[in-house]
Amino acid sequence: MLWGGTVQGKERASLGAEFREVVADMTELLGKPNVSDFFPGLGRFDLQGLLKKMDRLAKQFDGIFEKMIDKRVKMDGDGRDSGKDCKDFLQFLLQVKDEGDTKTPLTMTHLKALLMDMIVGGTDTSSNSIEFAMAEIMNKPEVMKKAQQELDAVVGKNNTVEESHIDQLPYLCAIMKESLRLHPALPLLVPHCPSETCIVGGYTIPKGARVFINVWAIHRDPSAWENPLEFRPERFLDSQWDYSGSDFSYFPFGSGRRICAGIAMAERIFLYSLATLLHSFDWTLPEGKIMDLSEKFGIVLKLKNPLLAIPTPRLSDPALYE
């Protein structure tokens, strides 16, 4: 989706491990409290060493992106993907850069920054959201059964899930919406900063102030939601709720001009991954374990204790798992 091509052998092991490690380190670093955020005058001292760590990670990311860009340029030069109608994200960016028909020239630095935004904004958030959804589903077996019945009717047990099936799975879509209501990926969304002092709802917001929106609390407001702490996907069936941010009772991806640019990709990744997991396997907890839905609060919302589940194949043909 981001960049095409297959990495094999030792290169796959080393590059994949490095990529996962850098993304994990970056996510952890972004979630750490920074004393200079509260006392800006201390920012130049880097008391916690966060800037130094961020510079190191930025250089590692740059090296990974260089390898991926070089590989994509070589593939295009060899004509290996010349017959494909669909382009991956990196191909599209390289094409825009080469054509140079934008008002602001797209440099290689801009290109890497866009790749960084897509990875940092969509990697950890997506995996955590899917983990929360699986935990909630396993905590309510009737929800899993209903979702699997829908999948069996649309996909069948002798096939695997394809992206074309997603739009035919309204109950699965409702599960995603309900999971993001209870567990928004960014519980305080992305901070906003007014360019001028303004008054909003009777409150004076000074120029340059950082404004956080507690969407986690809004999504659990009993005045807007019936039994707000209950996981009930049915509340989103045949309802007006969507991800546009036009209703301030439900906006897991933000609202307005600063709404998340990756909504479409996030929705596809979430639904395809969840559909595949539920369609391919039955899921149970290890013997003697109980479901723990405790949250670890931060910039990105996570399960306090990672989900541990046992899969049991449920498709008719074992070859489908190969």
C-alpha positions as CSV (number, residue, x, y, z in Angstrom):
1,M,0.0,0.0,0.0
2,L,2.8,2.4,0.9
3,W,5.5,1.0,-1.2
4,G,5.5,-2.1,-3.5
5,G,8.0,-4.9,-3.8
6,T,9.0,-7.9,-1.7
7,V,11.9,-8.1,0.6
8,Q,13.3,-11.6,1.1
9,G,15.9,-13.6,3.0
10,K,18.4,-11.8,5.3
11,E,17.4,-8.4,4.0
12,R,13.8,-9.1,5.0
13,A,14.8,-10.2,8.5
14,S,17.1,-7.3,9.2
15,L,15.0,-4.5,7.6
16,G,11.8,-5.8,9.1
17,A,13.2,-6.0,12.5
18,E,14.8,-2.6,12.2
19,F,11.6,-1.1,11.0
20,R,9.5,-2.5,13.8
21,E,12.0,-1.4,16.4
22,V,12.2,2.1,15.1
23,V,8.4,2.5,14.9
24,A,8.0,1.1,18.4
25,D,10.7,3.5,19.7
26,M,9.1,6.5,18.0
27,T,5.6,5.7,19.3
28,E,7.0,5.3,22.8
29,L,8.9,8.6,22.6
30,L,5.9,10.5,21.3
31,G,3.9,9.3,24.3
32,K,6.4,10.5,26.9
33,P,5.7,13.7,28.9
34,N,8.0,16.5,27.9
35,V,8.8,19.0,30.6
36,S,9.5,21.7,28.0
37,D,5.8,21.4,26.9
38,F,4.8,22.7,30.3
39,F,7.8,25.1,30.7
40,P,8.8,26.2,27.2
41,G,11.8,28.2,28.5
42,L,13.5,24.9,29.3
43,G,13.2,23.6,25.8
44,R,16.7,24.6,24.7
45,F,18.2,22.5,27.5
46,D,16.7,19.2,26.4
47,L,16.7,18.0,30.1
48,Q,15.2,14.6,29.3
49,G,17.3,14.0,26.2
50,L,14.2,13.6,24.0
51,L,15.5,15.8,21.2
52,K,18.7,13.7,21.0
53,K,16.7,10.5,20.9
54,M,14.3,11.9,18.3
55,D,17.3,12.9,16.1
56,R,18.7,9.4,16.3
57,L,15.4,7.8,15.3
58,A,14.9,10.3,12.5
59,K,18.3,9.3,11.0
60,Q,17.2,5.6,11.3
61,F,13.9,6.3,9.5
62,D,15.8,8.3,6.8
63,G,18.0,5.3,6.1
64,I,15.0,2.9,5.8
65,F,13.2,5.3,3.5
66,E,16.3,5.6,1.3
67,K,16.4,1.9,0.9
68,M,12.7,1.7,0.0
69,I,12.9,4.6,-2.4
70,D,16.0,3.2,-4.1
71,K,14.3,-0.2,-4.5
72,R,11.1,1.4,-5.9
73,V,13.1,3.5,-8.4
74,K,15.0,0.4,-9.6
75,M,11.7,-1.5,-10.0
76,D,10.2,1.3,-12.0
77,G,13.4,1.5,-14.1
78,D,13.3,-2.2,-14.8
79,G,9.7,-1.9,-15.9
80,R,8.5,-4.5,-13.5
81,D,5.3,-2.6,-12.6
82,S,4.8,-0.8,-15.9
83,G,1.6,-2.8,-16.6
84,K,-0.1,-2.1,-13.3
85,D,-3.0,0.3,-13.3
86,C,-2.8,0.8,-9.5
87,K,0.1,2.6,-8.0
88,D,1.3,2.4,-4.4
89,F,1.7,5.6,-2.3
90,L,5.5,5.9,-3.0
91,Q,5.0,5.5,-6.7
92,F,2.4,8.3,-6.8
93,L,4.7,10.6,-4.8
94,L,7.6,9.9,-7.0
95,Q,5.5,10.6,-10.1
96,V,4.3,14.0,-8.6
97,K,7.9,14.9,-7.7
98,D,9.2,14.1,-11.2
99,E,6.3,15.9,-13.0
100,G,6.9,19.0,-10.9
101,D,3.4,20.5,-11.7
102,T,2.6,21.5,-8.2
103,K,2.8,25.1,-6.9
104,T,5.4,24.1,-4.3
105,P,8.0,21.7,-5.7
106,L,7.9,18.3,-4.0
107,T,11.5,17.5,-2.8
108,M,12.8,14.2,-1.5
109,T,12.7,15.6,2.0
110,H,8.9,16.3,1.6
111,L,8.4,12.8,0.2
112,K,10.1,11.2,3.2
113,A,8.1,13.4,5.6
114,L,4.8,12.2,4.0
115,L,5.9,8.6,4.4
116,M,6.8,9.3,8.0
117,D,3.3,10.8,8.6
118,M,1.6,7.8,7.2
119,I,3.7,5.3,9.2
120,V,3.7,7.1,12.6
121,G,0.1,8.1,12.2
122,G,-1.2,4.8,11.0
123,T,0.9,1.9,12.3
124,D,0.5,1.8,16.1
125,T,-2.9,3.3,16.0
126,S,-4.3,0.7,13.7
127,S,-2.8,-2.3,15.5
128,N,-4.0,-1.0,18.9
129,S,-7.5,-0.3,17.6
130,I,-7.8,-3.9,16.2
131,E,-6.5,-5.3,19.4
132,F,-9.2,-3.4,21.4
133,A,-11.9,-4.6,19.0
134,M,-10.8,-8.2,19.3
135,A,-10.7,-7.9,23.1
136,E,-14.3,-6.5,23.2
137,I,-15.6,-9.1,20.8
138,M,-14.0,-12.0,22.8
139,N,-15.6,-10.5,25.9
140,K,-19.0,-10.8,24.3
141,P,-19.2,-14.2,22.5
142,E,-22.6,-13.3,21.0
143,V,-21.0,-10.4,19.1
144,M,-18.3,-12.8,17.7
145,K,-21.0,-15.3,16.7
146,K,-23.0,-12.6,14.9
147,A,-20.0,-11.2,13.1
148,Q,-18.9,-14.7,11.9
149,Q,-22.4,-15.5,10.7
150,E,-22.3,-12.4,8.6
151,L,-18.9,-13.3,7.2
152,D,-20.0,-16.8,6.4
153,A,-23.0,-15.5,4.5
154,V,-21.0,-13.0,2.5
155,V,-17.6,-14.8,2.1
156,G,-18.4,-18.4,2.8
157,K,-16.2,-21.0,4.5
158,N,-14.5,-22.1,1.3
159,N,-13.0,-18.7,0.5
160,T,-10.8,-16.0,2.1
161,V,-11.8,-12.5,2.8
162,E,-11.2,-10.0,0.0
163,E,-11.4,-6.2,0.1
164,S,-14.5,-6.3,-2.1
165,H,-16.4,-8.0,0.7
166,I,-16.0,-5.2,3.2
167,D,-18.9,-3.0,1.9
168,Q,-21.2,-6.0,2.4
169,L,-20.5,-6.4,6.1
170,P,-22.6,-3.8,8.0
171,Y,-22.3,-5.5,11.3
172,L,-18.5,-5.6,11.1
173,C,-18.5,-1.9,10.3
174,A,-20.7,-1.3,13.3
175,I,-18.2,-3.2,15.5
176,M,-15.4,-0.9,14.3
177,K,-17.5,2.2,15.1
178,E,-18.4,1.0,18.5
179,S,-14.8,0.0,19.3
180,L,-13.5,3.4,18.3
181,R,-16.2,5.0,20.4
182,L,-15.1,3.3,23.5
183,H,-11.4,3.2,22.6
184,P,-10.4,6.1,20.3
185,A,-6.9,5.6,18.9
186,L,-5.9,9.1,20.1
187,P,-8.0,9.8,23.2
188,L,-7.1,13.5,23.2
189,L,-6.9,13.7,19.4
190,V,-4.1,15.9,17.9
191,P,-3.4,19.1,19.7
192,H,-4.6,22.3,18.0
193,C,-3.0,25.8,18.3
194,P,-4.9,29.0,17.5
195,S,-2.9,31.6,15.4
196,E,-4.8,34.4,17.1
197,T,-6.4,34.8,20.5
198,C,-10.1,33.8,20.2
199,I,-13.2,33.2,22.2
200,V,-14.8,29.7,21.9
201,G,-17.9,28.9,24.0
202,G,-17.3,31.8,26.3
203,Y,-13.7,30.8,27.0
204,T,-10.7,32.9,25.9
205,I,-8.1,30.8,24.1
206,P,-4.7,32.7,23.9
207,K,-2.7,32.8,20.8
208,G,-0.3,29.9,20.7
209,A,-2.0,27.9,23.4
210,R,-2.2,24.1,22.9
211,V,-5.8,22.8,22.9
212,F,-6.6,19.1,23.5
213,I,-10.1,17.6,23.0
214,N,-10.9,14.7,25.3
215,V,-12.8,12.7,22.7
216,W,-12.5,9.6,25.0
217,A,-14.7,11.3,27.6
218,I,-17.1,12.7,25.0
219,H,-17.7,9.3,23.6
220,R,-18.7,8.1,27.1
221,D,-21.0,10.9,27.9
222,P,-24.3,9.5,29.3
223,S,-26.3,12.5,28.0
224,A,-25.4,11.5,24.4
225,W,-25.1,7.7,24.7
226,E,-27.4,5.1,26.3
227,N,-25.4,2.8,28.6
228,P,-22.2,4.4,27.3
229,L,-19.8,1.9,28.9
230,E,-21.5,-1.1,27.2
231,F,-20.0,-2.5,24.0
232,R,-23.0,-2.7,21.8
233,P,-22.3,-2.5,18.0
234,E,-26.1,-2.5,17.3
235,R,-26.3,1.2,18.2
236,F,-24.5,2.0,15.0
237,L,-26.7,-0.1,12.7
238,D,-29.0,2.1,10.5
239,S,-27.7,5.2,12.3
240,Q,-26.4,8.6,11.2
241,W,-23.0,8.2,12.8
242,D,-20.0,8.4,10.5
243,Y,-16.4,9.6,10.6
244,S,-17.0,13.0,9.1
245,G,-16.7,14.8,12.4
246,S,-19.9,16.7,11.7
247,D,-21.5,15.5,15.0
248,F,-19.6,16.4,18.1
249,S,-20.9,13.4,20.0
250,Y,-18.8,11.1,17.8
251,F,-15.6,12.0,16.0
252,P,-12.8,9.5,16.6
253,F,-10.8,10.9,13.7
254,G,-11.2,14.6,14.6
255,S,-13.2,17.2,12.8
256,G,-12.9,20.2,10.4
257,R,-9.9,21.0,8.2
258,R,-7.5,19.2,10.5
259,I,-9.5,15.9,10.4
260,C,-7.3,12.8,10.0
261,A,-6.2,12.5,6.4
262,G,-5.9,8.7,6.6
263,I,-9.5,7.8,7.5
264,A,-10.1,5.8,4.3
265,M,-6.9,3.8,4.7
266,A,-7.4,3.3,8.5
267,E,-11.0,2.0,7.8
268,R,-9.8,-0.5,5.2
269,I,-6.9,-1.8,7.2
270,F,-9.1,-2.2,10.3
271,L,-12.0,-3.9,8.6
272,Y,-10.0,-6.2,6.4
273,S,-7.7,-7.3,9.3
274,L,-10.6,-7.8,11.7
275,A,-12.7,-9.6,9.0
276,T,-9.8,-12.0,8.2
277,L,-9.2,-12.8,11.9
278,L,-12.8,-13.5,12.7
279,H,-13.5,-15.4,9.4
280,S,-10.5,-17.6,9.6
281,F,-10.5,-18.5,13.3
282,D,-12.5,-19.0,16.4
283,W,-10.9,-17.2,19.3
284,T,-10.7,-18.2,23.0
285,L,-8.7,-17.1,26.0
286,P,-6.1,-19.3,27.6
287,E,-7.5,-21.6,30.3
288,G,-7.9,-19.8,33.6
289,K,-7.6,-16.3,32.1
290,I,-10.2,-13.6,32.2
291,M,-10.5,-10.7,29.8
292,D,-8.8,-7.5,31.0
293,L,-10.0,-4.4,29.2
294,S,-7.9,-2.0,31.3
295,E,-6.5,0.8,29.2
296,K,-3.0,2.4,29.2
297,F,-3.6,6.1,28.7
298,G,-1.2,8.1,26.5
299,I,-1.1,9.9,23.2
300,V,-2.1,6.5,21.7
301,L,-4.5,4.4,23.7
302,K,-3.4,0.9,24.4
303,L,-4.5,-2.2,26.3
304,K,-2.7,-2.2,29.6
305,N,-2.0,-5.9,29.3
306,P,-1.6,-7.1,25.7
307,L,-4.3,-9.5,24.4
308,L,-3.4,-13.2,24.5
309,A,-5.8,-15.3,22.5
310,I,-5.9,-18.9,21.1
311,P,-7.0,-19.3,17.5
312,T,-8.8,-22.4,16.2
313,P,-9.1,-22.8,12.4
314,R,-12.7,-22.7,11.1
315,L,-12.5,-22.7,7.3
316,S,-13.4,-25.8,5.3
317,D,-10.2,-26.2,3.4
318,P,-6.8,-26.3,5.2
319,A,-5.2,-25.1,2.0
320,L,-6.7,-21.7,2.5
321,Y,-4.3,-21.1,5.4
322,E,-1.2,-21.7,3.3
